Amino acid sequence: EQMNATLMSFQVLVTATASISLLVGGIGIMNMMLTNVTERIREIGLRKALGARASDITKQFLCESILICIMGGVIGIALGYAGAWGLAGSFSSMITLDTGITPIITPNIVMITSGICIGIGLIFGYWPARRASKLNPVESLRYQ
């Protein structure tokens, strides 16, 4: 019973840490995308002057945000898998028994992680994408 309580406490701690990490990562994505919009104001203005719709600009920046998040998710899965193997090996050597612990990454885990990455990209990329789509083409072309 005490073991279950300890495992539950550990699971809550890991979940809280992961949630905070996702929030901080999402804010980092939003900051990077806002910087990206600021650096590309003239490009956005030129595209709008040549006939791009606001929805085209929004889609472009949302796709960029999602792509960045998916790349981060792929790297995170790879590092998590490598870390899990390292931990499993160190636990086995500490106990001096073969624990039989084998890290497994199932397709469900990959799909859930991909969905979370896409969601983070959409949520935290929306404001910068919307801001880019509302730029005035004339003012954007004057921007230095």
N, C-alpha and C positions, 0 to 999 in steps of 0.2 A: 504494500500500500504506500509506504514511504517512497519507494522507487518510482511508482506511478506519479506521485506528487512532484518529485524532483524532475522527472521527464517532462511533465506538464509545464513546470516553471521554466525549464530550458526551452521548450517549444515556444512559450509566450515571449521569452527574451529574444529568440531568433526571429520570430515574426515581427516584433517591434523594431528590431535592428534592420530587418529587410525593408519594412515600411518606411522608416526614416531614410534609408539609403535610396529608395525609389523616389521619395519626395525631393531629396537633395539633387539626385540625378536629373529629375524632371525640371527642376529650377535651373540647373546648369544647361540643359538643352534649350530651355526658353531664352536664357541669357545669350547663349551662342547664336540662336536664330535671330534674336533682336539685333545683335551685332552684325550678323550677316545681312539683315535688311538694311541697316544703316550704311554699310559699306557698298551696297548694291543699289542705292537709290537711283542713280543715273540710269543703270541698266533697266530697272523697273519702269522708270519714266519713259525710256525709249521703247520698251515693249508695249506699254500702254498707248504711246503715241502712234505706234505702228498697228494698233488694232487689238491688242490683247485685252480680254475682258477681265474684270476683277476676279471672277471665279477661276480664270486661268492662272492668275498670279497666286491666288489662295491655294489652288491645287499644287502648284509647283513647290511652294514653301512647305506645305504639309507633307508632300512626298519626300522632300529633303529631310525633314524632321523625323519621319518614320524610318527612312533609310539609316539615319544615324543611330536611332534607337535599336533597330534590328541588328546592325553591326555590333553594337554594344552587347546585345543579348547573345549573339553567337560567341563573342569573346568571353562573356560571362559563363556560358554553358561549358565552354572548353576549360576555362580556369577552374570552375567548380568541379568538373569531372576529375581534373588532375589533382586538385586539392583533396577531393574525397578519396582518391586512390592513395595519396600520401598519408592521410589520416588513418585509413584502414591499415596500411603497412606499419605505421608507428604504433597503433594500438596492438597489433599482433606481436610486434617485437617487445613491447612493454610487458605484455602478459606472458610472453614466452610460450604461447600456445597458438595454434592456427585457429583464429576465431571464425574463419569462414566468412568474414565480412567482405562482400563484393559490392562496390558501388554500381548502381544501375541507373541508366538514363533511358526512360521509356519514351516512345513517340508521344504519349500524352503529356509528359513533362515538357518536351520540346514544343508541342502545340500550345500549351498553356503559357509557356515563357514567351513564345512568339506573339500570342495574343496580348499579353501584358505589355510587351515592347511596342506593339502597334498602338495600343491604348495610350501609353505614356506619350508616344510621338504625337498622337492626335490631340490629346488634352493640352500638353505643354507647347505644342507647335501652333495651336489655333490662333492665339493672340498675335504672335509675330506675323503669321500668314495674313491675318485679317488687316493688321496694320499696313503691311506691304500692299495689299490690294486697294486700300483707300487712299494711297498717295496720289496727289495731283500730278499729272504728267508734265505740265508746263513748269511747275515749281521743282519737280524732280530733275528736269533737264538743266535747270539753273543751279542746282545744288553742286557745291564744290566739295 
